[in-house]
């Protein structure tokens, strides 16, 4: 096999590893920072930033006069990368505990895979540059095509062939060994380059004419903005999807695959991008998006994904198509990709660190949607101006094409703002942070005026505004639900010690009596603020109430190691944000921890599994069987809740089971899926429990 083809294989292998580690490492760190969508957004910023540094490094190193120095420098980087991989990421978990979550994620990723990821990101540009200097110019333009193919394959196979069948620690180990093989073969490639082309290896490249010197600042700025808007569209759509769907690799990867496919599509051939065709698709999709933005939670998984991904595809094809049109027409494209990478990392930075401090909703997404139209107009005006010097033709073109699009963009923006005004008219308060968007609304539901705490489109507790009924539990926690009947059964003279993961509005505290104690474990500090400020459950509860902020599993583990079992009589798991599920709270190891904290005699674990998209009963059933506990699966469809209240109660108390048998209308008759692999810290696949 010839050297150029070996270099192409190496580029493919590099891209495959680069995109394989992204879902692997993100899934590892996800539970350490609460399991929310913000973790993936921060991870994506890190990947984009290091990718930019890799392009910057390759651009800088290619300017060194002696190519031997370039080879040697990268060999040293490969050795350092391999040594860094010896460290175990699990040992780094607690070094970020004193930092804000977004900063903690970045520190953790930089400490564990920062150098190897940087090395991989620089590999394809360097291979392309070195290939062009060693009589392999006919292969130069294949490098990015091969690299994109490796990236796409790495993303697609993970949720379907790797995650469902290979435990997480084995995935990590395989990737480490694969990177070691990559490093060894890369050094071998460098050796071959030096040995086979010694006369070109010492050539100075500093006298080459730089076409990039003649590229205007205006053109570079358009490159930057097109890349920025494309990435903002990608990240904000991924974020919007993850608010209603579980934050799992499949949900993360699918938008990234669409983004990458749009790039491959338009850069494959010059005539692939037909701008007016794609604009014609984008305009009606942007109108549909206005409604999807507000009612996505009422749609099924497939409908949400199709609507969002079609919008993403069309928007990214337009951005990348205009980039392809404005690309430099010479073989040295390093600066082009460097500017594109800078735009990408700026886009993810704005969403990760800036947007939540400016907006109290995900308004960066509609801004990105309308920005695509604005950039289309700008790029069309530039191309028309460059190709036609006739002023009359330019004015005619402006009137016939650009003006109508501009008018539509303004109309679109006004329509969105008007619908958003109607949607938020019942808001009492709203707050956005790393964990998502919380809102308190005053609404009328089933003839009852109530105040409701919402995360996205999901209620996290309501309180009646009718005088005298303020402490009546509503919705998922009403007296005719599984948890309501559980507390009715336990209503005896004996005092109860109750532990609850997930505070919400604090509605479960109304079941506490003067002799009881309740401890809430809440991840999001904003939830506590809202529960204390806008609801009176905690203030008026008869029980002694304590709230501990932070990840429940980490705090429970610390408590067990320092103080032993809490001996809870009732332990409630109600920690879902929207329809997201923190999978680390649903693994067998998590349930083992809960079991250690409940009373051995008659301790009860109650799990709230109401979810529009996931069937979690089978997961809980398997854990209960392994722990030697019975399960009582309750579903209540008649309590005024849009999707019903579904609870699974784990117990060793036969009398509790007999109590629920006296309420047959409450017991679920749905079939529990069998044969599913048990969820552990090492393995959990949400695809197996999707409601499609």
C-alpha positions in Angstrom: 0.0 0.0 0.0 1.4 3.4 -1.0 2.3 6.0 1.6 -0.5 8.5 0.6 -3.1 5.8 1.1 -1.6 5.0 4.5 -1.9 8.6 5.4 -5.6 8.6 4.4 -6.2 5.6 6.6 -4.5 7.4 9.5 -6.7 10.4 8.9 -9.8 8.2 9.0 -8.7 6.5 12.2 -7.9 9.9 13.8 -11.4 11.2 13.1 -13.1 8.0 14.2 -11.3 8.2 17.6 -12.0 11.9 17.9 -15.8 11.5 17.6 -15.9 8.2 19.5 -14.5 9.7 22.7 -17.1 12.5 22.8 -20.2 10.4 23.7 -18.0 8.0 25.9 -16.5 10.7 28.1 -19.7 12.8 28.2 -21.7 9.7 29.4 -19.0 9.2 32.1 -19.2 12.8 33.5 -23.0 13.2 33.0 -24.0 11.8 36.4 -21.3 13.7 38.2 -22.9 17.0 37.3 -26.6 16.2 37.8 -27.4 14.4 34.5 -28.9 17.5 32.8 -28.7 18.8 29.2 -26.3 21.5 30.3 -23.6 18.9 30.8 -23.6 17.9 27.1 -23.7 21.6 26.0 -20.6 22.3 28.1 -18.9 19.2 26.8 -19.6 20.3 23.2 -18.0 23.7 24.0 -14.9 21.9 25.3 -14.7 19.8 22.1 -15.2 22.8 19.9 -12.6 24.8 21.8 -9.9 22.1 21.7 -10.7 21.4 18.0 -10.0 25.1 17.4 -6.7 24.9 19.3 -5.8 21.8 17.2 -6.4 23.8 14.0 -4.5 26.7 15.4 -1.6 24.4 16.3 -1.5 22.8 12.9 -1.7 26.2 11.2 1.2 27.5 13.4 3.4 24.4 13.1 3.0 24.3 9.4 4.8 27.7 9.2 8.0 26.4 10.8 10.8 26.6 8.2 12.2 23.1 8.8 9.7 20.3 8.3 11.8 18.0 10.4 11.0 20.3 13.4 7.3 19.9 12.6 7.6 16.1 12.6 9.6 16.1 15.9 7.2 18.5 17.6 4.2 16.4 16.9 6.0 13.2 17.9 6.6 14.7 21.3 2.9 15.7 21.6 1.9 12.1 20.7 4.2 10.7 23.5 2.7 13.2 26.0 -0.8 12.3 25.0 -0.2 8.6 25.5 1.3 9.2 29.0 -1.7 11.4 30.0 -4.1 8.6 29.2 -2.6 6.5 32.0 -4.6 8.6 34.5 -8.1 7.3 35.4 -10.8 9.9 35.0 -12.7 8.5 38.0 -9.9 9.6 40.2 -10.4 13.2 39.1 -14.1 13.3 39.9 -13.9 15.2 43.2 -11.3 17.8 42.1 -14.1 19.9 40.6 -16.5 19.8 43.5 -15.8 23.5 44.5 -16.4 24.9 41.0 -19.5 25.9 39.2 -20.7 22.9 37.1 -19.9 24.4 33.7 -16.3 25.2 34.8 -16.1 21.8 36.6 -17.0 19.9 33.4 -14.3 21.7 31.5 -11.6 21.2 34.1 -12.5 17.5 34.3 -12.4 17.0 30.5 -9.1 19.0 30.2 -7.5 17.0 32.9 -8.5 13.6 31.5 -8.7 13.8 27.7 -7.6 17.3 26.8 -4.1 16.5 25.4 -5.2 13.4 23.5 -8.2 15.2 22.0 -6.0 18.1 21.0 -3.6 15.8 19.4 -6.3 14.0 17.4 -7.9 17.3 16.3 -4.6 18.5 14.8 -3.8 15.2 13.0 -5.9 15.5 9.8 -4.8 19.1 9.0 -1.2 18.1 9.6 -1.5 15.0 7.5 -3.0 17.0 4.7 -0.2 19.6 4.8 2.5 17.0 4.9 1.0 15.0 2.2 0.9 18.0 -0.1 4.7 18.5 0.5 5.6 14.9 -0.4 4.4 14.5 -4.0 0.9 13.4 -2.9 -1.0 16.5 -4.0 -3.5 14.4 -5.9 -4.7 13.1 -2.5 -4.8 16.4 -0.7 -8.5 17.1 -1.1 -9.4 13.5 0.0 -8.2 14.1 3.5 -11.3 16.1 4.7 -13.6 13.7 2.9 -12.0 10.7 4.6 -11.9 12.5 7.9 -15.6 13.4 7.7 -16.4 9.7 6.9 -14.5 8.6 10.0 -16.3 11.2 12.1 -19.7 10.2 10.8 -19.0 6.4 11.3 -17.7 7.1 14.9 -20.9 8.9 15.8 -23.4 6.5 14.2 -22.1 3.3 15.6 -21.9 4.4 19.2 -25.7 4.5 20.1 -26.5 1.3 18.1 -23.4 -1.0 18.3 -21.3 0.2 21.3 -23.5 1.7 24.0 -26.1 -1.1 24.1 -23.6 -4.0 24.2 -20.3 -2.8 25.7 -20.0 -1.7 29.4 -18.7 1.8 29.9 -15.4 0.9 31.5 -14.7 -1.5 28.6 -15.5 1.2 26.1 -13.0 3.5 27.9 -10.3 0.8 27.9 -10.8 -0.1 24.2 -10.5 3.6 23.3 -7.3 3.9 25.3 -5.7 1.0 23.5 -7.0 2.3 20.1 -5.3 5.6 20.8 -2.1 3.9 21.7 -2.2 2.1 18.3 -3.0 5.3 16.6 0.0 7.1 18.2 2.4 4.3 17.3 1.3 4.2 13.7 1.4 7.9 13.4 5.0 8.0 14.5 5.7 5.3 11.9 4.0 7.5 9.3 6.3 10.4 10.2 9.3 8.1 10.0 8.3 7.0 6.5 7.7 10.7 5.5 11.3 11.6 6.5 12.9 8.5 5.1 11.2 8.4 1.7 11.3 12.1 1.0 14.5 13.5 2.6 15.0 16.1 -0.2 11.5 17.6 0.4 11.7 17.2 4.2 14.2 20.0 4.5 12.5 22.4 2.1 11.6 25.8 3.5 8.0 26.8 3.0 8.2 30.4 4.2 8.7 31.8 0.7 5.4 30.4 -0.6 2.9 32.9 -1.9 0.0 33.1 0.5 -3.3 33.6 -1.2 -4.7 34.0 2.3 -3.0 37.4 2.4 -5.4 38.5 -0.4 -8.6 37.4 1.4 -10.5 40.4 2.6 -11.5 40.9 6.2 -15.1 41.0 5.1 -14.9 37.5 3.6 -13.2 36.2 6.7 -15.9 37.8 8.9 -18.6 36.1 6.8 -16.8 32.7 7.2 -16.8 33.3 10.9 -20.5 34.3 11.2 -21.7 31.5 9.0 -19.9 28.9 11.1 -21.0 30.6 14.3 -24.7 30.5 13.4 -24.5 26.9 12.1 -23.0 25.8 15.5 -25.5 27.9 17.5 -28.3 26.2 15.6 -26.8 22.8 16.3 -26.2 23.4 20.0 -29.5 25.2 20.7 -31.6 22.6 18.9 -29.8 19.8 20.8 -30.5 21.7 24.0 -34.2 22.2 23.1 -34.6 18.5 22.3 -32.9 17.5 25.6 -35.3 19.6 27.6 -38.1 17.2 26.8 -36.2 14.0 25.9 -33.7 12.2 28.1 -30.1 13.5 27.7 -28.6 10.3 26.2 -25.9 9.8 23.6 -28.5 9.0 20.9 -30.2 12.4 21.5 -26.9 14.2 21.5 -25.4 12.4 18.5 -28.4 12.6 16.1 -28.2 16.5 15.7 -24.4 16.2 15.4 -24.8 13.6 12.6 -27.2 15.9 10.8 -24.8 18.9 11.2 -21.9 16.8 9.9 -23.9 15.4 7.0 -24.8 18.9 5.9 -21.1 19.8 5.8 -20.2 16.6 3.8 -23.1 17.2 1.4 -22.3 20.8 0.3 -18.5 20.3 0.3 -18.7 17.1 -1.8 -19.3 18.7 -5.1 -19.6 22.3 -6.3 -23.2 22.1 -7.5 -24.7 20.2 -4.6 -25.9 23.4 -2.8 -28.9 24.8 -4.6 -29.5 27.8 -2.5 -33.1 28.7 -3.5 -34.3 25.1 -3.1 -33.0 24.9 0.4 -34.3 28.4 1.3 -37.7 27.2 0.0 -37.6 24.3 2.5 -36.3 26.4 5.3 -39.0 29.1 5.3 -42.0 26.8 6.0 -39.9 24.8 8.5 -39.1 28.1 10.3 -42.8 28.8 10.6 -43.6 25.4 12.0 -40.7 25.9 14.5 -42.6 28.8 16.1 -45.2 26.4 17.3 -42.8 23.5 18.1 -40.8 25.8 20.3 -43.8 26.2 22.6 -45.6 22.9 22.4 -42.8 20.4 21.8 -43.6 18.6 25.1 -47.0 17.6 23.8 -45.5 15.7 20.8 -44.1 12.2 20.6 -40.4 11.6 20.3 -40.4 10.9 16.5 -42.4 14.1 15.7 -40.1 16.3 17.8 -37.0 14.8 16.3 -38.3 15.1 12.7 -39.3 18.7 13.1 -36.2 19.9 14.9 -33.7 17.9 12.7 -35.3 19.0 9.4 -34.9 22.6 10.5 -31.3 21.9 11.6 -30.5 20.2 8.3 -31.9 23.0 6.1 -30.3 25.8 8.3 -26.9 24.1 8.3 -27.0 23.3 4.5 -27.6 27.1 3.9 -24.8 28.1 6.3 -22.3 25.5 5.0 -23.4 26.0 1.4 -22.6 29.7 1.6 -19.3 28.8 3.2 -18.5 26.5 0.3 -19.4 29.3 -2.1 -17.1 31.7 -0.4 -14.2 29.2 0.3 -10.7 30.0 -0.9 -10.0 28.6 -4.3 -6.5 27.2 -3.5 -5.2 24.0 -2.0 -4.0 25.6 1.3 -7.3 25.8 3.2 -5.8 25.8 6.7 -6.8 29.4 7.4 -10.3 28.7 6.1 -10.8 25.9 8.6 -9.2 27.9 11.3 -11.7 30.7 10.9 -14.6 28.3 10.7 -13.4 26.6 13.9 -13.1 30.0 15.6 -16.7 30.7 14.7 -17.8 27.3 16.0 -16.1 27.7 19.4 -17.5 31.2 19.8 -21.0 30.0 19.1 -20.8 27.2 21.8 -19.2 29.7 24.2 -22.1 32.1 23.8 -24.6 29.4 24.5 -22.7 27.8 27.4 -21.6 30.8 29.3 -23.4 33.9 28.1 -27.0 33.0 27.1 -28.2 31.8 30.5 -27.2 35.2 32.0 -28.9 37.2 29.2 -32.1 35.2 28.5 -34.5 33.5 30.9 -35.6 31.2 28.1 -33.8 29.4 25.2 -34.1 32.5 23.0 -30.8 31.8 21.3 -32.6 29.2 19.2 -35.1 31.6 17.5 -32.3 34.1 17.1 -30.2 31.5 15.3 -33.3 30.6 13.1 -33.8 34.2 11.9 -30.0 34.7 11.7 -29.8 32.1 9.0 -32.2 34.2 6.9 -30.2 37.4 7.6 -26.9 35.7 6.5 -28.5 34.3 3.4 -29.6 37.8 2.4 -26.1 39.2 3.1 -24.3 36.4 1.2 -26.7 36.7 -1.8 -26.2 40.5 -1.9 -22.4 40.0 -1.8 -22.4 37.4 -4.6 -24.8 39.5 -6.7 -22.6 42.6 -6.2 -19.4 40.7 -7.1 -20.9 39.1 -10.2 -22.8 42.1 -11.6 -21.4 45.5 -11.7 -24.5 46.9 -13.3 -26.2 49.1 -10.7 -29.6 48.8 -12.2 -29.4 45.0 -12.1 -28.3 45.2 -8.5 -31.3 47.3 -7.5 -33.6 44.9 -9.3 -32.1 42.0 -7.6 -32.4 43.7 -4.3 -36.1 44.3 -4.8 -36.9 40.9 -6.3 -35.0 38.6 -3.9 -33.5 40.2 -0.9 -36.3 42.5 0.1 -39.0 39.8 0.4 -36.7 37.6 2.5 -36.0 40.5 4.8 -39.7 41.3 5.2 -40.4 37.7 6.0 -37.6 37.6 8.6 -39.1 40.7 10.3 -42.6 39.1 10.1 -41.2 35.8 11.6 -39.6 37.6 14.5 -42.7 39.7 15.3 -44.9 36.5 15.2 -42.6 34.7 17.5 -42.5 37.6 20.0 -46.3 37.9 20.0 -46.8 34.1 20.6 -44.2 34.2 23.3 -45.9 37.1 25.0 -49.2 35.1 25.1 -47.4 32.0 26.3 -45.7 33.8 29.2 -48.7 35.9 30.3 -49.4 33.6 33.3 -45.8 33.6 34.5 -45.2 34.9 38.0 -41.4 34.2 37.9 -38.9 32.5 35.6 -35.3 31.6 36.0 -32.7 29.9 33.8 -29.4 28.3 34.9 -27.2 25.3 34.2 -30.0 22.9 35.0 -32.6 24.3 32.7 -35.6 26.8 32.9 -37.9 27.0 35.9 -41.2 29.0 35.8 -44.0 29.7 38.2 -47.3 30.1 36.6 -50.8 31.0 37.9 -53.3 29.0 35.9 -56.8 27.6 36.1 -56.9 23.8 35.8 -60.1 21.7 36.1 -61.9 24.6 37.6 -59.2 25.2 40.2 -57.0 28.3 40.4 -53.5 27.1 41.1 -49.9 28.1 41.1 -47.6 25.7 39.3 -43.9 25.1 39.2 -42.8 24.0 35.7 -39.5 22.8 34.2 -39.9 23.1 30.4 -43.3 21.6 29.7 -43.5 19.4 32.8 -45.2 20.3 36.1 -43.2 19.8 39.3 -45.9 20.6 41.7 -49.0 22.8 42.1 -50.6 24.6 44.9 -54.3 25.6 45.1 -55.0 29.3 45.3 -58.4 28.6 46.8 -58.5 29.7 50.4 -58.6 26.8 52.8 -57.2 24.3 50.2 -53.6 25.6 50.0 -52.2 22.5 51.6 -54.2 20.0 49.6 -51.7 17.9 47.5 -52.4 18.1 43.8 -51.4 16.5 40.5 -48.7 13.7 40.8 -48.9 13.9 44.6 -52.7 13.9 45.3 -54.2 11.6 47.8 -55.6 9.2 45.2 -52.1 8.5 43.6 -49.8 5.7 44.6 -47.7 8.0 46.9 -50.9 9.4 48.5 -52.2 6.0 49.4 -48.7 5.0 50.7 -48.8 7.8 53.2 -52.4 7.0 54.1 -51.3 3.4 54.9 -48.4 4.7 57.0 -50.7 7.1 59.0 -50.1 5.6 62.4 -48.9 6.9 65.8 -45.3 5.9 65.0 -43.2 8.8 63.8 -41.8 8.6 60.3 -38.4 9.5 59.0 -38.8 10.5 55.3 -36.1 11.1 52.7 -37.1 12.6 49.3 -34.9 13.2 46.2 -36.4 16.1 44.4 -38.0 19.1 46.0 -40.2 20.6 43.3 -42.7 22.9 44.9 -42.4 21.0 48.2 -45.9 19.4 47.8 -44.9 16.1 49.4 -44.1 17.9 52.7 -47.9 18.2 53.4 -48.0 14.4 54.2 -45.6 15.1 57.1 -47.0 15.2 60.6 -45.7 17.0 63.6 -43.9 13.9 64.8 -42.2 13.3 61.4 -39.0 14.5 59.9 -38.5 15.1 56.2 -35.2 15.6 54.4 -35.2 16.8 50.8 -32.2 16.3 48.5 -32.3 18.9 45.7 -29.8 19.5 42.9 -30.9 22.9 41.6 -30.6 25.7 44.1 -33.2 27.7 42.1 -35.8 25.1 42.9 -35.3 25.7 46.6 -35.6 29.5 46.1 -38.8 29.2 44.2 -40.3 26.7 46.7 -39.6 29.0 49.6 -40.6 32.2 47.7 -43.7 31.3 45.7 -45.2 28.3 47.6 -46.1 27.8 51.2 -45.8 24.0 51.5 -42.5 24.1 53.3 -43.4 27.0 55.6 -46.7 25.4 56.7 -45.7 21.8 56.9 -46.1 20.4 60.4 -42.9 18.3 60.1 -39.3 19.3 60.7 -38.0 20.1 57.2 -34.4 20.0 56.0 -33.1 20.6 52.5 -29.7 19.6 51.2 -28.5 21.1 47.9 -26.3 19.0 45.6 -26.4 15.7 43.7 -28.5 13.4 45.9 -26.4 10.3 45.2 -23.1 11.9 46.0 -24.6 13.3 49.2 -26.2 10.0 50.2 -22.9 8.2 49.7 -21.1 10.8 51.8 -23.7 10.4 54.6 -23.5 6.7 54.5 -19.7 6.7 54.8 -19.6 9.2 57.6 -22.8 8.5 59.6 -24.0 5.1 58.4 -27.6 4.5 57.4 -30.2 7.2 57.7 -32.9 4.5 58.5 -35.6 6.2 56.5 -39.1 4.7 56.9 -40.0 6.1 53.5 -37.6 7.1 50.7 -39.0 8.9 47.7 -37.3 9.3 44.3 -38.9 12.1 42.4 -35.9 13.8 40.7 -36.9 14.1 37.1 -36.5 17.4 35.3 -39.0 17.7 32.5 -39.0 14.2 30.9 -35.3 13.9 31.4 -34.1 11.2 33.6 -30.9 11.3 35.6 -29.8 7.7 34.8 -27.2 7.6 37.6 -30.1 7.7 40.1 -31.8 4.7 38.4 -28.9 2.3 38.3 -28.7 -0.8 40.5 -25.8 0.7 42.5 -28.0 3.7 43.2 -30.8 1.5 44.4 -28.4 -0.5 46.6 -27.5 2.9 48.2 -31.2 3.7 48.7 -31.7 0.3 50.2 -28.9 0.9 52.7 -30.6 4.1 53.8 -34.0 2.7 54.5 -35.1 0.8 57.6 -34.4 -2.9 57.2 -37.7 -3.8 58.9 -40.4 -2.1 56.9 -38.6 0.6 54.9 -40.3 1.6 51.6 -38.8 3.1 48.4 -41.3 5.0 46.2 -40.3 5.9 42.7 -42.1 8.4 40.6 -41.8 7.3 37.0 -44.5 9.4 35.2 -42.9 10.0 31.8 -44.2 10.6 28.3 -41.4 9.0 26.5 -39.9 6.2 28.7 -41.2 3.0 30.2 -39.2 2.8 33.4 -41.2 0.2 35.3 -39.1 -2.7 34.0 -35.9 -1.0 35.2 -37.3 -0.6 38.7 -38.7 -4.2 38.7 -35.3 -5.7 38.0 -33.6 -3.7 40.8 -36.4 -4.7 43.3 -36.0 -8.4 42.3 -32.3 -8.3 42.9 -32.8 -6.6 46.3 -35.4 -9.1 47.4 -38.3 -6.5 47.4 -41.8 -6.7 46.1 -43.0 -4.0 43.7 -46.4 -2.3 43.6 -47.0 -0.5 40.2 -49.7 2.2 40.4 -51.1 4.3 37.6 -53.7 7.0 38.2 -55.3 8.6 35.1 -58.2 10.4 36.8 -56.6 13.1 38.9 -56.5 16.0 36.5 -53.0 15.3 35.2 -52.5 15.3 31.5 -50.4 12.2 31.4 -51.3 10.5 34.7 -49.4 9.7 37.8 -47.3 6.6 37.7 -45.5 5.3 40.8 -43.6 2.1 41.6 -43.3 1.2 45.3 -40.7 -1.2 46.6 -41.3 -2.9 49.9 -40.8 -6.1 52.0 -44.0 -5.5 53.9 -46.7 -7.9 52.9 -49.4 -5.9 54.6 -48.6 -2.9 52.3 -49.1 -5.2 49.3 -52.4 -6.4 50.7 -53.5 -2.8 51.2 -53.0 -1.9 47.6 -54.8 -5.0 46.5 -57.9 -3.4 48.0 -57.5 -0.6 45.4 -57.5 -2.6 42.2 -58.4 0.5 40.1 -55.0 1.9 41.1 -52.9 -1.1 40.3 -51.4 -1.0 36.8 -52.3 -3.9 34.4 -49.7 -2.9 31.9 -47.2 -5.6 30.9 -43.7 -5.0 32.3 -41.0 -5.6 29.8 -38.8 -8.6 30.6 -35.4 -9.6 29.4 -33.9 -6.1 29.5 -30.3 -5.8 30.7 -30.1 -4.4 34.2 -29.1 -0.8 34.4 -25.8 -0.3 36.2 -23.2 2.4 36.5 -21.4 0.6 33.8 -24.4 0.0 31.5 -27.7 1.9 30.8 -29.4 2.1 27.4 -32.5 4.4 27.3 -33.2 3.1 23.8 -34.5 -0.1 25.3 -37.2 1.6 27.2 -38.4 4.3 24.7 -42.1 4.6 24.1 -42.3 4.8 20.4 
